[in-house]
């Protein structure tokens, strides 16, 4: 059995909430505070008596350890973050009084057939900027986090995916086997194989206790951050999932978020998901989130394109097409103690597209998935609790799954490829007996 990505206490495993991380250390204010107010001027020094007018002016002046405190009101305009705090002295943007500040920006609308993440957002953390905390704000039109040259890393991976070259993809440190310590070597490796020496990740970003509307949170080539206790809703078509981390984003904690009302996009299902990890996003922990009321082909929590070694547990999703979905080439993902209610197509799906393959593929099929003690209730019509297209070495234990679908091809190699259901290598029944021993 692989070790947990972190120690989960019994109290956490049996409750619906988790303690928030420490928001700010008392020593961080030593570098100073900057105040922003609707009555301020950007020529002011940014003191409480003489505040700045724009958040951008404060961001530009901030240095490691600065706390930017925003007075009540609505602040309009894009905010670009390109400098870094440090692990010991991060930079914080917060409201003086939680619940009284809205940041907004007139983002360009997107067509409903858009198939790319909408980059035009109210807050952009760019150029691999590190160690910022954003908390207790209402943010209309979202937040974008980008490591430096993340597009180069994405293109390198995508070319290998298109070539079905799984061996080269899995040669990335920590990506081919469970080895979280090796994630420290990902960026140097990407610099080497792409020939681009300044690739860099955006690290240590914390997004806590905010209310997002219009657009949610997107990150590429970013690591060791926290997205916790946010609400995300009213996202129009063509924008993308409420939370979307991709391109070697790793070691994030994503918990306590409420995601709903992601509008239907007409081109690609992945544009209307609640929480999505893709393109080799590994070693992330996703827990105690609530994703609900997604229209159309909406999917609650999804992994795709090599996203691997993630731990998805104790989440609740409801009123959507597919609750939890592992798509292309997920390796070693753990799906445990999750609930799905009122699902229209599948409660949980695993590389359904590979049902057409007569043998599983290391380039596309699910591999080494652990699926334990999940509960699927409230199937709508003929919806299946679990659907599997292509899989090797999958372990299913203690799931409440009253009706399952296994592709015809998977049925021919289920046992030979190391798959088991409740400890047996025999092909499970279409209506398996529920055995929650150990849950």
SEBA-279751 format. One line per 8 residues: number of its first residue (from 1); their letters; for each residue x, z, y of C-alpha. Coordinates in pm, 1 decimal. Example, Ala and Ser with C-alpha at 12.3 -4.5 7.8 and 13.67 -1.06 7.14 Angstrom:
1) as) 1230.0:780.0:-450.0  1367.0:714.0:-106.0
This chain:
1) xxxxxxxx) 0.0:0.0:0.0  133.1:-90.3:343.7  172.4:199.2:588.1  -68.9:235.6:882.0  31.1:96.5:1217.0  -31.5:444.3:1355.3  -146.2:779.8:1220.1  -523.3:810.1:1239.6
9) xxxxxxxx) -655.0:1162.7:1228.4  -963.5:1256.8:1032.8  -1140.5:1336.6:1356.7  -1080.8:984.0:1485.4  -1194.7:831.2:1158.5  -1528.5:1011.7:1174.1  -1616.6:984.9:1541.0  -1710.3:696.7:1765.0
17) xxxxxxxx) -1472.0:775.3:2048.3  -1098.5:814.0:2089.5  -901.6:1005.6:2346.2  -771.3:793.6:2632.7  -397.8:778.7:2689.8  -253.6:978.4:2977.5  -341.0:767.4:3280.2  -55.5:869.6:3502.8
25) xxxxxxxx) 231.3:1113.3:3505.3  261.6:1361.5:3790.1  612.5:1234.8:3864.5  500.9:877.6:3929.3  386.1:956.5:4283.0  743.9:1039.6:4383.1  799.3:673.8:4470.8  504.6:688.3:4711.1
33) xxxxxxxx) 144.9:585.5:4749.9  -7.6:286.2:4922.6  -363.8:295.0:5053.4  -598.9:0.1:5095.9  -923.5:11.1:5294.1  -1175.2:-239.1:5429.8  -1089.8:-106.0:5778.0  -714.2:-146.7:5733.1
41) xxxxxxxx) -462.3:-405.0:5849.5  -196.5:-573.8:5638.5  48.8:-500.8:5919.8  -5.0:-126.9:5865.2  240.2:81.9:5662.4  -20.2:160.1:5393.7  -53.2:532.1:5451.0  -384.2:715.8:5418.6
49) xxxxxxxx) -406.2:721.8:5801.5  -301.5:355.8:5841.7  -409.2:168.1:5527.0  -352.5:-192.2:5434.1  -644.2:-436.2:5434.2  -578.6:-634.7:5114.5  -485.8:-534.6:4763.1  -239.0:-824.2:4759.4
57) xxxxxxxx) -45.8:-673.5:5050.6  -16.0:-348.1:4858.2  92.0:-527.5:4540.6  362.6:-709.9:4736.3  496.1:-383.8:4881.9  477.6:-182.4:4558.2  789.9:-69.2:4376.3  828.5:112.6:4043.3
65) xxxxxxxx) 630.7:435.4:4051.3  394.9:331.0:4331.5  26.4:418.5:4311.4  -203.1:180.0:4499.9  -518.6:369.5:4598.4  -817.8:163.7:4708.7  -1086.0:312.1:4932.4  -1454.6:230.6:4860.5
73) xxxxxxxx) -1573.0:-123.9:4929.1  -1559.4:-485.0:4813.5  -1230.1:-673.2:4837.2  -1231.8:-1051.5:4807.1  -934.2:-1265.1:4714.3  -700.7:-1347.5:4426.9  -434.2:-1089.2:4343.3  -102.8:-1218.5:4204.0
81) xxxxxxxx) 138.7:-974.5:4038.9  491.5:-1103.2:3976.8  712.7:-793.1:3996.3  751.6:-511.1:3746.8  730.4:-140.2:3717.1  928.6:37.9:3448.7  829.0:232.6:3140.6  927.2:555.0:3319.2
89) xxxxxxxx) 774.3:451.1:3653.0  488.6:202.1:3613.3  284.6:71.5:3906.1  -81.2:165.2:3922.4  -384.0:10.8:4096.2  -683.9:243.3:4107.0  -986.5:348.2:4310.3  -968.0:658.5:4525.9
97) xxxxxxxx) -1319.1:729.8:4396.9  -1397.9:568.8:4057.4  -1701.5:341.8:4062.4  -1683.3:256.5:4433.1  -1445.0:-40.4:4442.7  -1512.4:-402.3:4352.2  -1243.1:-670.2:4339.1  -1380.8:-1022.6:4340.9
105) xxxxxxxx) -1262.3:-1380.4:4377.9  -1445.8:-1713.6:4385.3  -1302.8:-1856.7:4064.0  -1359.2:-2224.6:3994.8  -1655.1:-2278.6:3759.3  -1576.8:-2433.6:3421.5  -1778.6:-2693.6:3228.8  -1957.7:-2558.8:2924.7
113) xxxxxxxx) -1755.8:-2791.2:2699.1  -1424.6:-2641.9:2813.2  -1206.8:-2546.6:2514.8  -923.3:-2366.5:2696.0  -906.5:-2015.2:2841.0  -1008.7:-2023.3:3206.9  -696.0:-1918.5:3396.3  -838.5:-1884.7:3747.5
121) xxxxxxxx) -905.7:-1508.2:3763.3  -923.4:-1231.8:4019.8  -605.5:-1059.6:3898.8  -310.0:-1250.0:3752.3  -10.3:-1071.7:3604.5  241.8:-1354.8:3579.2  607.6:-1429.9:3523.1  637.2:-1167.1:3250.3
129) xxxxxxxx) 572.7:-876.3:3489.3  582.5:-541.9:3307.3  436.0:-191.3:3329.1  127.6:-209.6:3546.6  -183.0:3.2:3505.6  -520.9:-107.7:3639.3  -803.7:141.0:3612.0  -1144.2:256.4:3738.3
137) xxxxxxxx) -1234.5:-66.8:3918.6  -1518.0:-319.8:3907.8  -1347.8:-656.3:3863.4  -1555.6:-970.3:3899.8  -1396.6:-1282.0:3746.2  -1142.1:-1116.4:3529.7  -775.3:-1054.3:3461.6  -502.0:-1283.9:3325.2
145) xxxxxxxx) -170.1:-1167.3:3176.1  105.4:-1415.6:3104.0  455.1:-1373.6:2969.7  717.9:-1597.7:3126.8  712.4:-1947.1:2972.9  435.8:-1840.2:2734.9  322.4:-2204.0:2730.5  656.5:-2302.7:2571.8
153) xxxxxxxx) 610.2:-2047.1:2294.3  251.7:-2162.5:2241.3  352.2:-2530.5:2218.9  633.1:-2452.7:1972.5  393.9:-2268.0:1743.0  113.3:-2521.7:1778.1  341.4:-2810.5:1682.4  432.6:-2627.5:1360.2
161) xxxxxxxx) 67.5:-2553.4:1291.5  -18.7:-2920.1:1332.1  263.2:-3006.0:1088.2  133.4:-2739.1:845.2  485.5:-2599.3:844.6  402.5:-2243.9:748.4  758.5:-2156.0:644.4  900.3:-2218.3:993.4
169) xxxxxxxx) 616.3:-2020.9:1150.1  669.8:-1727.0:918.3  1045.1:-1725.8:986.6  973.2:-1558.0:1320.8  1093.5:-1195.1:1291.5  818.7:-957.5:1169.1  574.6:-1246.1:1118.0  635.1:-1331.3:752.6
177) xxxxxxxx) 621.6:-977.9:612.5  516.0:-633.6:728.1  802.9:-518.9:950.9  684.2:-380.0:1287.4  1035.3:-280.4:1393.5  1136.8:-646.8:1386.7  891.9:-730.8:1668.3  1176.9:-643.4:1907.4
185) xxxxxxxx) 1347.8:-965.9:1794.5  1054.7:-1202.5:1860.4  1145.8:-1300.7:2216.9  1518.7:-1359.2:2145.1  1417.5:-1570.4:1846.2  1175.7:-1779.3:2055.9  1447.5:-1838.2:2314.8  1676.1:-1961.4:2040.0
193) xxxxxxxx) 1436.8:-2199.5:1862.5  1290.7:-2346.9:2183.0  1615.8:-2368.5:2378.3  1447.0:-2198.9:2675.7  1658.9:-1894.1:2766.5  1420.8:-1727.4:3011.1  1116.2:-1685.0:2785.6  1001.2:-1327.6:2833.8
201) xxxxxxxx) 699.7:-1117.3:2742.1  481.3:-908.6:2972.6  507.2:-555.2:2836.9  338.8:-222.5:2888.8  22.4:-335.5:3068.9  -263.5:-81.8:3066.9  -619.9:-183.7:3152.4  -843.2:121.6:3145.7
209) xxxxxxxx) -1200.0:219.3:3237.8  -1288.6:-94.8:3433.8  -1613.1:-291.1:3457.7  -1551.0:-665.8:3412.8  -1809.5:-933.1:3487.8  -1784.0:-1311.8:3514.7  -1456.2:-1328.5:3321.2  -1283.9:-1087.4:3089.3
217) xxxxxxxx) -925.2:-1014.2:2988.7  -679.0:-1276.5:2861.3  -316.8:-1228.7:2759.1  -43.8:-1456.5:2619.6  304.3:-1346.4:2510.2  245.7:-983.8:2601.3  310.0:-664.0:2408.4  272.4:-286.9:2382.5
225) xxxxxxxx) -23.3:-259.8:2615.8  -356.8:-80.8:2613.1  -706.5:-218.2:2677.1  -938.2:80.4:2658.9  -1286.1:192.1:2760.8  -1372.7:-116.4:2964.2  -1711.0:-288.7:2984.2  -1715.2:-668.2:2976.6
233) xxxxxxxx) -2035.9:-866.5:3029.8  -2209.3:-1160.7:3195.3  -1937.5:-1415.0:3109.1  -2057.4:-1773.2:3175.4  -2002.1:-2065.7:2939.9  -1662.3:-2234.3:2927.9  -1460.6:-1920.8:3008.2  -1361.9:-1775.5:2670.1
241) xxxxxxxx) -1393.4:-1445.3:2483.3  -1437.6:-1110.1:2651.1  -1090.6:-1000.6:2531.6  -847.9:-1269.8:2416.4  -485.6:-1199.2:2319.9  -267.0:-1474.2:2177.1  80.2:-1636.3:2158.6  286.2:-1364.3:1990.7
249) xxxxxxxx) 102.4:-1084.2:2172.1  172.9:-777.7:1962.0  149.0:-400.3:1933.9  -154.8:-360.7:2158.9  -408.3:-79.2:2136.5  -759.7:-213.5:2203.0  -1028.6:51.2:2177.0  -1347.5:192.8:2323.7
257) xxxxxxxx) -1451.0:-132.8:2491.8  -1810.8:-254.3:2520.3  -1840.1:-634.9:2513.5  -2164.6:-829.6:2542.9  -2334.3:-1138.2:2688.4  -2068.4:-1408.0:2639.5  -2257.5:-1729.6:2711.7  -2271.7:-2015.2:2461.5
265) xxxxxxxx) -2007.2:-2285.0:2505.4  -2091.2:-2627.7:2371.1  -1753.3:-2738.9:2232.5  -1584.9:-2458.1:2037.0  -1710.7:-2139.5:1873.7  -1400.8:-1947.4:1979.6  -1503.7:-1973.2:2344.0  -1795.5:-1736.5:2286.7
273) xxxxxxxx) -1646.7:-1448.9:2092.2  -1632.3:-1082.7:2184.1  -1270.8:-994.6:2095.7  -1023.9:-1256.0:1971.1  -661.9:-1242.8:1851.2  -491.7:-1576.9:1788.6  -168.8:-1776.1:1770.0  51.8:-1522.2:1594.0
281) xxxxxxxx) -88.3:-1212.9:1767.4  37.3:-943.8:1529.0  49.3:-565.9:1476.9  -241.3:-494.1:1709.8  -484.2:-210.4:1649.6  -848.8:-272.7:1737.3  -1085.0:20.6:1692.8  -1400.1:194.8:1819.2
289) xxxxxxxx) -1513.9:-112.4:2011.1  -1878.8:-212.1:2045.2  -1951.4:-586.1:2055.0  -2316.6:-681.4:2070.1  -2583.0:-931.8:2165.8  -2386.7:-1257.1:2153.0  -2601.0:-1572.4:2152.1  -2555.1:-1894.5:1954.4
297) xxxxxxxx) -2250.0:-1897.4:1726.8  -2114.3:-1579.7:1884.7  -1864.8:-1383.3:1671.9  -1778.7:-1020.2:1725.8  -1411.2:-962.7:1640.8  -1202.5:-1257.7:1528.5  -847.1:-1341.5:1419.8  -718.3:-1699.4:1402.9
305) xxxxxxxx) -406.0:-1920.1:1381.5  -156.1:-1690.6:1210.8  -274.9:-1364.7:1371.1  -142.3:-1117.7:1114.3  -70.9:-754.5:1025.3  -349.7:-635.8:1254.4  -552.1:-319.9:1187.9  -921.6:-361.1:1272.1
313) xxxxxxxx) -1120.2:-46.0:1200.0  -1418.5:171.0:1299.7  -1573.2:-97.4:1521.4  -1944.1:-172.2:1554.3  -2085.7:-518.8:1614.7  -2450.6:-622.4:1623.6  -2694.0:-903.3:1700.4  -2463.8:-1202.8:1659.3
321) xxxxxxxx) -2387.6:-1490.3:1424.1  -2074.7:-1354.2:1249.4  -1962.7:-994.4:1281.1  -1594.0:-1007.4:1180.3  -1406.9:-1327.4:1107.4  -1056.7:-1397.7:977.6  -979.5:-1761.7:1031.4  -668.1:-1968.8:986.0
329) xxxxxxxx) -369.8:-1815.0:807.7  -429.7:-1447.8:864.0  -171.3:-1251.7:664.4  -191.0:-881.3:595.1  -483.1:-799.5:823.0  -669.0:-476.7:745.2  -1046.6:-462.3:802.7  -1162.9:-107.8:738.7
337) xxxxxxxx) -1464.8:114.5:815.7  -1630.4:-141.5:1040.6  -2006.4:-184.9:1078.0  -2213.3:-494.0:1147.5  -2585.6:-493.4:1209.5  -2825.1:-786.8:1240.6  -2595.4:-1077.6:1157.6  -2736.3:-1430.0:1153.8
345) xxxxxxxx) -2479.1:-1612.6:935.1  -2215.6:-1375.4:789.4  -2137.1:-1008.9:827.4  -1770.3:-1083.9:753.7  -1605.1:-1422.8:701.0  -1262.1:-1513.7:561.8  -1119.3:-1862.9:612.2  -1446.1:-2029.1:526.0
353) xxxxxxxx) -1308.2:-2372.1:616.3  -1069.7:-2358.7:318.7  -1359.6:-2373.5:75.8  -1283.4:-2744.9:53.3  -935.0:-2679.7:-92.0  -890.7:-2680.5:-469.8  -602.5:-2433.5:-426.4  -526.8:-2190.0:-143.4
361) xxxxxxxx) -279.3:-2287.7:126.7  -16.5:-2062.2:282.8  -56.8:-2269.6:597.7  -427.6:-2200.0:639.1  -578.8:-1954.7:388.2  -620.3:-1577.5:415.8  -341.4:-1383.3:247.8  -304.8:-1012.5:167.8
369) xxxxxxxx) -623.6:-906.8:346.6  -742.8:-551.3:286.9  -1120.4:-518.1:329.6  -1228.5:-158.9:278.4  -1540.2:53.0:336.1  -1715.0:-185.6:573.8  -2093.2:-168.5:604.8  -2310.3:-478.7:654.3
377) xxxxxxxx) -2680.3:-422.1:725.5  -2970.8:-614.3:869.9  -2903.9:-967.4:744.5  -3123.8:-1217.0:927.6  -3293.0:-1458.8:687.0  -3047.2:-1588.1:425.1  -2734.6:-1455.8:599.3  -2453.4:-1337.5:368.3
385) xxxxxxxx) -2276.7:-1003.4:404.8  -1938.7:-1155.1:311.8  -1829.4:-1518.7:295.3  -1489.3:-1636.0:166.2  -1355.3:-1990.7:158.9  -984.6:-1964.0:70.1  -785.8:-1649.3:-7.4  -490.2:-1508.6:-199.4
393) xxxxxxxx) -419.4:-1143.8:-284.0  -730.3:-1016.5:-109.5  -837.3:-657.4:-182.8  -1203.9:-560.5:-138.9  -1290.2:-193.8:-191.3  -1603.8:9.4:-120.4  -1783.5:-239.4:101.9  -2160.4:-231.4:146.8
401) xxxxxxxx) -2212.3:-604.3:97.0  -2548.9:-678.7:-65.4  -2502.7:-1056.9:-80.7  -2176.6:-1252.8:-85.7  -2065.4:-1614.4:-85.9  -1751.1:-1741.6:-258.1  -1671.6:-2110.7:-226.1  -1687.1:-2309.3:-551.0
409) xxxxxxxx) -1314.3:-2375.3:-537.3  -1230.3:-2010.5:-472.9  -1430.3:-1914.3:-780.9  -1194.9:-2122.1:-996.8  -879.9:-1939.9:-881.4  -1007.8:-1596.9:-767.9  -835.8:-1399.6:-1043.9  -526.1:-1616.5:-1076.8
417) xxxxxxxx) -447.4:-1573.6:-706.0  -454.4:-1194.6:-718.6  -789.6:-1126.1:-553.5  -979.0:-812.0:-655.3  -1319.2:-655.7:-591.3  -1353.2:-277.8:-640.2  -1042.4:-267.8:-853.9  -1137.3:-555.8:-1083.4
425) xxxxxxxx) -979.5:-898.7:-1091.4  -1297.5:-1043.6:-1240.4  -1503.9:-1273.5:-1022.4  -1755.7:-1049.5:-840.6  -2129.1:-1097.0:-868.6  -2313.4:-1274.3:-590.1  -2496.5:-944.1:-543.8  -2225.2:-687.6:-619.1
433) xxxxxxx) -2309.6:-327.1:-693.4  -2223.6:-112.4:-394.1  -1954.8:142.1:-484.7  -1840.6:345.0:-183.7  -1624.0:588.8:-380.1  -1324.7:671.3:-164.0  -1500.2:583.6:160.0
